[in-house]
Amino acid sequence: MKFKVSWLRNITAEDFHGKFKLGFQSNLVKGFLPHTPTSHRPFSVVSDRIHHILSCENLTPRPRNCHERTLVSNSIADSDEPITVHRDDPSAVYVQNVLYFRRHKPVEEIDRALSLCDLVLTEDFVLKVLRRHRSDWKPAFIFFNWVTKKGTNEDKFTPGSVIYNEILDILGKSHRFEEVDKVFVEMSKRKELVNEETYSVLLNRYAAAHKVEEAISIFYRRQEFGLEMNLIAFQSLLMWLCRYKHVEAAETLFHSKKHEFVIDIKTSNIILNGWCVLGNVHEAKRFWREIIESKCEPDIYTYGTLINSLTKKGKLGTALKLFRAMWERGLKTDVVICNCIIDALCFKKRIPEALEIFKEMNERGCAANVATYNTLIKHLCKIRRMEKVNELLNEMEERKGSCWPNSVTFSYLLRSIRGPEEVPVLLQRMETSGCKMTSDIYNLILRLYMDWNIQERVKSTWNEMKEMGLGPDRRSYTIMIHGLYEKGRTKDGLRYFNEMTLRGIMPESKTEKLVNATNVKDSKCQKGEPSRKAY
């Protein structure tokens, strides 16, 4: 008996289907789970729900606390937010399936089916159902309307602000603003239902849909809903407008409300950051001058925002002047601003100046972090200043904490090595430092050994990354295919290409072109043999 239990525990879904060949299984799976690979569909889930699916037109009342397994519809997979399906919410999954399998039915029929479910409505349960449809507004809205009708007619449950805000967010995300208006009107009829979260959701969704006037209108209507017209609400409006690139509208509003609100540096920083994120340095510098002329004193975030924008646009000279002015004013800089300057200097090959900033920031009490060291190591490796690189690496290990070397550090070091004998030494140091291997590191080592044409180590690296569960990925196959083709081993390269496509990994366009070009060439040489094309 023990042997049988062990055998059943180890049998896979594929084995079960293959050995017992159930006639209805393929049609059922194809019909109701079109987007789920067969290998990922547990047979028990399918078999447990056969009766329900086949008779889904005649739904019978369901026990309130039912724990039977259910199928999960596409809306979870389609959602853009991670959702965890807990074992203690089978009713939410069940309702999701009721909505999914009837999505093309009249609303009245769906309402009847939901009413037959005999559900106990709670805020937590309703939210679980709605959040399973964050990217599928229609079933979410049907369920929400059914809940509100059920609450008024039959049950004592009445949806609160949290549920209304959730449906507003779902509808706004799908740009269903007619429905948003209807829900918001219903909210407005009930006292204290509209809250700050409602305000934030509406601003976000209107601004994201480029409905600037509607977003501003919500701000002006705050008092209608019992919300205060304060600076925080104004800053929130400016922030959402700037986030979705409506900086000009935000600045116009900023100037029009200068005398109504006591404008502080935080409000000015929102507009400055908006211009910087847009990449409009000219407007950012103009607004900076306005800040200087006003009574607002720039803070560390004001300086940091403009410095970051200037370095990205290659205006390093202006960024350095601003950076020095900040230090002269006695403002304590942070590591992010220093890293920004150091990276820009290194990019311009002004490494001695970058090292000077690095030394000065330590003297001024601004502690470097791993990103600071990695930037310096990256560029020092490029110019083969290996003594300085080793000095920095030793310093990182001594300082520990936020300076401890990571996989990025060792990837820069690996790129700088000259011969295969250096790889094991560096990997040993990496292991000693407690830094774990990553797929990027394995791919880097694979490329190095392929370039050096050490096929034994290529094979051992490939096998090791497989064993560790860190590959091979698309990058790994690309390295192997192109490396083998360059060395004239086209058959081996094609074998890896076929393996990659069989695994469902899409090749890069350059890889497809390489394989197709080789196949065309082969077919010309051997006209009797059909060419193999890349898919």
C-alpha positions in Angstrom: 0.0 0.0 0.0 2.8 2.3 0.8 4.3 1.8 -2.7 1.0 2.8 -4.3 0.7 6.0 -2.3 4.2 6.9 -3.3 3.5 6.2 -7.0 0.4 8.4 -6.9 2.2 11.2 -5.2 4.8 11.3 -8.0 2.5 10.9 -11.0 2.2 14.1 -13.1 -0.8 15.5 -14.8 0.7 14.5 -18.2 1.2 10.9 -17.0 -2.4 10.7 -15.8 -3.8 12.0 -19.1 -1.4 9.9 -21.2 -2.1 6.6 -19.3 -5.9 6.9 -18.8 -6.9 8.9 -22.0 -10.2 10.5 -21.0 -12.2 11.3 -24.0 -13.9 14.5 -22.7 -10.7 16.0 -21.3 -9.2 17.7 -24.4 -12.5 19.3 -25.4 -13.2 20.5 -21.9 -9.8 22.1 -21.5 -9.8 23.7 -25.0 -13.2 25.1 -24.4 -12.9 26.6 -21.0 -9.2 27.2 -20.4 -7.9 28.5 -23.7 -5.0 30.5 -22.3 -3.6 28.0 -19.8 -1.0 25.4 -21.0 -2.2 21.8 -20.5 0.8 20.9 -18.4 -0.2 23.6 -15.9 -3.8 22.4 -15.4 -4.2 20.0 -12.5 -6.6 17.2 -13.5 -8.3 17.3 -10.1 -9.3 20.9 -10.7 -10.9 20.0 -14.0 -12.6 16.8 -12.8 -14.0 18.5 -9.7 -15.7 21.2 -11.7 -17.1 19.2 -14.7 -20.6 19.0 -13.4 -20.7 22.7 -12.6 -19.4 23.8 -16.0 -21.7 21.5 -18.0 -24.7 22.8 -16.0 -23.6 26.4 -15.5 -26.8 27.6 -17.2 -28.8 26.1 -14.4 -27.0 27.3 -11.3 -28.2 25.9 -8.1 -27.8 27.7 -4.7 -24.4 27.3 -3.2 -23.5 26.8 0.5 -22.2 29.9 2.1 -18.8 28.4 3.2 -18.0 26.2 0.3 -14.4 24.9 -0.1 -14.6 22.9 -3.3 -12.1 23.7 -5.9 -12.9 26.1 -8.7 -11.5 27.1 -12.0 -9.8 30.5 -12.1 -10.7 32.6 -15.1 -8.4 34.8 -17.3 -8.9 38.0 -15.4 -6.2 37.1 -12.9 -3.7 36.4 -15.6 -4.6 39.6 -17.4 -4.3 41.8 -14.4 -1.3 44.2 -14.2 -1.0 43.8 -10.5 0.1 40.8 -8.5 -2.8 39.1 -6.8 -2.4 36.3 -4.3 -5.2 33.7 -4.4 -5.6 32.5 -0.8 -7.1 29.1 0.1 -9.6 30.8 2.5 -11.4 32.7 -0.3 -13.0 30.1 -2.5 -16.3 32.0 -2.7 -14.5 35.0 -4.3 -13.0 32.6 -6.9 -16.4 31.1 -7.4 -18.0 34.5 -8.0 -15.2 35.3 -10.4 -16.1 32.2 -12.5 -19.8 32.9 -12.4 -19.1 36.4 -13.9 -16.5 35.0 -16.4 -18.7 32.2 -17.8 -21.7 34.6 -18.2 -19.8 37.7 -19.4 -21.8 37.8 -22.7 -25.2 37.2 -21.0 -27.7 39.9 -20.2 -27.1 41.7 -16.9 -30.4 40.5 -15.5 -29.3 36.9 -16.0 -26.0 37.5 -14.3 -27.8 39.2 -11.4 -30.1 36.1 -11.0 -27.1 33.8 -11.0 -25.3 35.9 -8.3 -28.5 36.0 -6.2 -28.6 32.1 -6.3 -25.1 31.9 -4.8 -26.4 32.7 -1.3 -23.3 34.9 -0.6 -22.5 36.5 2.7 -21.5 40.1 1.7 -18.7 41.7 3.7 -16.4 44.5 2.7 -13.4 42.2 2.6 -15.2 39.7 0.3 -16.5 42.3 -2.1 -13.0 43.8 -2.3 -11.5 40.4 -3.1 -13.9 39.9 -6.0 -13.4 43.4 -7.4 -9.6 43.1 -7.2 -9.7 40.0 -9.3 -11.1 42.1 -12.1 -8.8 45.1 -11.9 -8.1 44.9 -15.7 -11.7 43.7 -16.6 -14.0 46.6 -15.7 -17.3 45.1 -17.0 -17.8 42.1 -14.7 -16.4 44.3 -11.8 -19.1 46.9 -12.5 -21.9 44.4 -12.8 -20.9 42.8 -9.5 -20.6 46.2 -7.8 -24.1 47.2 -9.1 -25.5 43.9 -7.9 -24.0 44.5 -4.4 -25.4 48.0 -4.2 -28.9 46.8 -5.2 -28.7 43.8 -2.9 -27.7 46.1 0.0 -30.7 48.4 -0.6 -33.3 45.7 -1.2 -32.5 42.6 0.8 -29.5 42.7 3.1 -28.2 45.1 5.7 -24.8 45.3 4.0 -24.1 48.7 2.5 -20.9 49.4 0.6 -18.6 51.9 2.2 -15.9 54.3 0.8 -13.3 51.6 0.3 -15.5 49.6 -2.1 -16.6 52.8 -4.0 -13.0 53.9 -4.3 -12.0 50.5 -5.6 -14.6 50.5 -8.4 -13.8 54.1 -9.3 -10.2 53.1 -9.7 -11.0 50.1 -11.9 -13.4 52.1 -14.1 -10.9 55.0 -14.3 -8.1 52.7 -15.3 -10.2 51.4 -18.2 -11.2 55.0 -19.1 -14.9 54.3 -18.5 -15.6 57.9 -17.3 -19.4 57.8 -17.9 -19.5 55.0 -15.4 -17.1 56.9 -13.1 -19.5 59.9 -13.1 -22.5 57.7 -12.3 -20.7 56.0 -9.3 -19.4 59.4 -8.1 -22.9 60.9 -8.2 -24.2 58.0 -6.1 -21.3 58.6 -3.7 -22.1 62.3 -3.4 -25.7 61.5 -2.3 -24.4 59.8 0.9 -22.7 61.9 3.5 -19.1 61.3 4.4 -18.7 58.7 1.6 -16.3 60.8 -0.4 -12.9 61.0 1.3 -9.3 61.9 0.6 -8.7 58.5 -1.1 -11.6 59.2 -3.5 -10.0 62.5 -4.3 -6.7 60.9 -5.0 -8.1 58.1 -7.2 -10.1 60.6 -9.3 -7.1 62.9 -9.8 -4.9 60.0 -10.7 -7.3 58.6 -13.3 -8.4 61.9 -14.8 -4.8 63.1 -15.2 -3.7 59.7 -16.6 -6.4 60.0 -19.2 -5.3 63.6 -20.0 -8.6 65.0 -18.7 -6.9 68.0 -17.1 -10.1 70.2 -16.7 -11.9 67.3 -15.0 -9.0 66.8 -12.6 -9.0 70.5 -11.7 -12.8 70.5 -11.4 -12.6 67.8 -8.7 -10.2 70.0 -6.7 -12.6 73.0 -6.8 -15.5 70.8 -5.7 -13.8 69.5 -2.6 -15.9 71.7 -0.3 -19.1 70.2 -1.7 -18.0 66.8 -0.3 -17.0 68.2 3.1 -13.3 68.2 2.3 -11.0 71.1 3.2 -9.4 73.2 0.5 -5.9 73.1 1.8 -2.3 73.2 0.6 -1.9 69.4 0.8 -4.8 68.9 -1.6 -3.4 71.5 -3.9 0.0 69.8 -3.9 -1.7 66.5 -4.7 -3.4 68.0 -7.7 -0.1 69.5 -9.0 1.7 66.2 -8.4 -0.7 64.1 -10.5 -0.8 66.7 -13.3 3.0 66.7 -13.4 3.3 63.0 -13.3 1.3 62.7 -16.5 3.2 65.5 -18.2 0.7 68.3 -17.8 3.4 70.5 -16.3 2.3 73.7 -18.1 -1.2 73.4 -16.7 0.2 72.7 -13.3 2.4 75.7 -13.3 -0.4 78.0 -14.5 -2.5 76.7 -11.6 0.5 77.2 -9.3 0.8 80.9 -10.1 -3.0 81.4 -10.0 -3.1 80.1 -6.4 0.0 81.8 -5.0 -1.9 84.3 -2.9 -4.6 81.8 -1.8 -2.1 79.3 -0.3 1.2 79.9 1.4 3.4 78.4 -1.2 6.4 76.6 0.3 9.5 75.0 -1.3 7.8 71.6 -1.4 5.1 73.0 -3.8 7.8 74.6 -6.0 9.8 71.3 -6.1 6.8 69.6 -7.6 6.7 72.0 -10.6 10.5 71.9 -10.9 10.6 68.1 -10.9 7.8 68.1 -13.5 9.9 70.1 -16.0 13.0 68.0 -15.2 11.1 64.7 -15.8 9.9 66.1 -19.1 13.5 66.7 -20.0 12.9 70.4 -20.6 16.1 71.9 -19.0 15.3 75.4 -20.4 12.0 75.6 -18.5 13.5 73.9 -15.4 16.3 76.6 -15.3 13.7 79.3 -15.7 11.6 78.0 -12.9 14.8 77.6 -10.8 15.4 81.3 -11.2 11.9 82.0 -10.1 12.4 80.0 -6.9 15.6 82.0 -6.2 13.8 85.3 -6.7 11.0 84.3 -4.5 11.1 84.0 -0.7 11.4 80.2 -0.9 14.8 78.8 0.1 15.9 75.9 -2.2 16.4 72.7 -0.1 18.4 69.6 -0.9 15.6 68.2 -3.0 15.5 71.3 -5.2 19.2 71.1 -5.8 19.1 67.3 -6.4 16.2 67.5 -8.9 17.9 70.1 -11.1 21.4 68.5 -10.8 20.1 65.2 -11.9 18.3 66.7 -14.9 21.4 68.7 -15.9 23.7 65.7 -15.8 21.2 63.6 -17.9 21.3 66.4 -20.5 25.1 66.6 -20.5 25.2 70.0 -18.8 27.9 68.8 -16.4 29.5 72.3 -16.0 26.3 73.9 -14.8 25.5 70.8 -12.6 29.0 71.1 -10.9 28.5 74.8 -10.2 25.2 74.1 -8.6 26.7 71.2 -6.6 29.5 73.4 -5.3 27.0 76.2 -4.5 25.0 73.7 -2.4 28.1 72.8 -0.4 29.1 76.4 0.0 25.6 77.2 1.4 26.2 74.6 4.1 23.5 72.2 2.9 24.4 68.7 3.8 24.2 66.7 0.5 23.0 63.2 0.2 24.7 60.2 -1.5 22.2 60.2 -4.4 23.3 63.7 -5.5 27.0 62.8 -5.1 26.5 59.6 -7.1 24.9 61.5 -9.9 27.9 63.9 -10.1 30.4 61.1 -9.9 28.7 59.1 -12.6 28.5 62.1 -14.9 32.2 62.9 -14.4 33.2 59.3 -15.1 31.1 59.2 -18.2 33.0 62.3 -19.5 36.3 60.5 -18.6 37.0 63.0 -15.9 37.8 60.3 -13.4 40.4 62.2 -11.3 37.7 64.8 -10.5 35.2 62.0 -9.7 37.7 60.5 -7.2 38.2 64.0 -5.7 34.4 64.3 -5.2 34.4 60.8 -3.7 37.2 61.8 -1.2 35.4 65.1 -0.4 32.0 63.5 0.3 33.6 61.2 2.8 35.3 64.2 4.5 31.9 66.0 4.7 30.2 63.1 6.4 28.2 61.9 3.3 28.8 58.1 3.4 29.3 56.4 0.1 27.2 53.3 -0.8 27.7 50.4 -3.1 26.4 52.4 -6.1 29.2 55.0 -5.6 31.9 52.3 -5.6 30.3 50.4 -8.5 30.4 53.6 -10.7 34.0 54.2 -9.9 35.0 50.5 -10.4 33.1 50.3 -13.7 35.0 53.2 -15.3 38.4 52.4 -13.7 38.2 48.9 -15.1 37.7 50.4 -18.6 41.0 52.3 -18.3 42.7 49.3 -16.6 43.4 51.2 -13.3 43.3 47.8 -11.6 45.4 48.8 -8.6 42.9 51.5 -7.7 40.0 49.0 -8.4 41.5 46.5 -5.9 41.9 49.3 -3.4 38.3 50.3 -3.7 37.2 46.6 -3.5 39.1 46.1 -0.3 37.6 49.3 1.1 34.1 48.1 0.3 34.7 44.8 2.2 36.2 46.7 5.1 33.3 49.2 5.4 30.6 46.5 4.9 27.0 47.5 5.4 25.6 49.5 2.4 29.1 49.3 0.7 29.3 45.5 0.6 30.1 44.3 -3.0 27.2 42.9 -5.0 26.6 41.1 -8.3 27.0 44.3 -10.2 30.4 44.9 -8.7 31.6 41.5 -9.7 30.1 41.8 -13.2 32.3 44.8 -13.8 35.3 43.0 -12.5 34.6 40.0 -14.8 34.4 42.2 -17.8 37.8 43.5 -17.1 39.7 40.2 -16.8 42.2 39.2 -19.5 42.4 35.4 -19.3 40.5 32.2 -18.2 42.8 31.6 -15.2 41.5 34.8 -13.6 37.8 33.6 -13.6 38.1 31.0 -10.7 40.0 33.5 -8.6 37.4 36.2 -8.9 34.5 33.7 -8.4 36.2 32.5 -5.2 36.4 36.1 -4.0 32.7 36.5 -4.9 31.8 33.4 -2.9 33.9 34.5 0.1 32.1 37.9 0.1 28.7 36.1 0.3 27.5 37.4 -3.1 25.3 34.8 -4.9 25.5 33.9 -8.5 22.9 35.4 -10.9 21.8 34.6 -14.4 23.6 37.7 -15.6 26.9 36.5 -14.0 26.5 33.1 -15.6 25.8 34.6 -19.0 28.9 36.8 -18.7 31.1 33.8 -17.8 29.5 31.9 -20.7 30.4 34.6 -23.2 34.0 34.9 -21.9 34.6 31.2 -22.3 33.0 31.2 -25.7 35.2 34.1 -26.8 38.2 32.2 -25.5 36.9 29.1 -27.3 37.3 26.9 -24.1 34.4 24.5 -24.9 34.8 22.3 -21.9 34.2 25.3 -19.6 31.4 26.5 -21.8 29.7 23.2 -21.3 30.3 23.1 -17.5 29.0 26.6 -17.1 25.9 25.8 -19.1 25.2 22.7 -17.0 25.8 24.5 -13.8 23.5 27.3 -14.5 20.8 24.7 -15.4 21.4 22.9 -12.1 21.2 26.2 -10.1 17.9 27.1 -11.8 19.4 30.3 -13.2 19.1 29.6 -16.9 19.5 29.1 -19.7 17.5 32.2 -20.8 17.2 34.0 -24.1 20.6 35.7 -23.5 22.3 32.4 -22.8 21.0 30.9 -26.1 22.0 34.0 -28.0 25.6 33.8 -26.7 25.8 30.1 -27.6 24.2 30.4 -31.1 26.3 33.4 -32.2 29.5 32.1 -30.6 29.1 28.7 -32.4 28.2 30.3 -35.7 31.3 32.5 -35.5 33.5 29.4 -35.0 32.0 27.6 -38.0 29.9 25.2 -35.9 26.6 26.0 -37.6 25.0 22.6 -36.8 25.6 23.0 -33.1 24.4 26.5 -33.2 21.2 25.4 -35.0 20.7 22.7 -32.4 20.7 25.3 -29.6 18.3 27.5 -31.8 15.9 24.6 -32.1 16.1 23.9 -28.4 15.4 27.5 -27.6 12.3 27.7 -29.8 11.0 24.3 -28.5 11.2 25.8 -25.0 9.0 28.7 -26.2 11.8 31.3 -25.9 11.5 33.9 -28.6 14.9 34.5 -30.3 16.3 38.0 -30.9 15.8 39.4 -34.4 19.5 39.3 -35.1 19.5 35.5 -34.2 16.6 34.8 -36.5 18.4 36.6 -39.4 21.6 34.7 -38.8 19.8 31.3 -38.8 17.7 32.1 -41.8 20.6 33.4 -43.8 22.6 30.2 -43.0 19.6 28.1 -44.0 19.2 29.9 -47.3 22.9 29.4 -48.0 22.7 25.7 -47.2 19.7 25.2 -49.4 21.5 26.8 -52.4 24.4 24.4 -51.8 22.1 21.4 -51.4 19.0 22.0 -53.5 17.6 18.6 -52.7 17.3 19.4 -49.0 14.5 21.7 -47.8 15.7 24.8 -45.9 14.8 25.1 -42.2 13.4 28.5 -41.3 13.4 30.2 -37.9 10.1 30.6 -36.2 
